[in-house]
Amino acid sequence: MRYSKMETMKSIEKILKKKGVESLEAMELNESYTIQSQGYHELTIEKVGSDRLSVAHYYTQRGDLMRDPEIVFRIEENDSWTAVEYQQDDCGIYQHDKSGLDLSEFIKQWDENLGNQGFVGVVQ
């Protein structure tokens, strides 16, 4: 499913803007931001390809870094976001489809949760 500008992860856009990042093109490859909101797993936003942005919660389990979850988006010139990879380690889930994954309801809920959990508010 393709995401229009209206259905991006608004909380992620707000966090990046607070960090001075106006677009994916403005980020260097592997540039990342990690945000901690008390009581929740760290949130990391990372440019993982020329047109790819990873959004993930991470935690450590028995020495291994776990994703709970991670979604990699393809960001296109018109600022549409398309989820192309989804991974949730504790459930053994990995999905990948370069044409896009239908995760719209999950993404909307996660985006709302990030706002409610204070991730946007803690960014300086």
Disulfide bonds with the S-S distance in Angstrom:
none
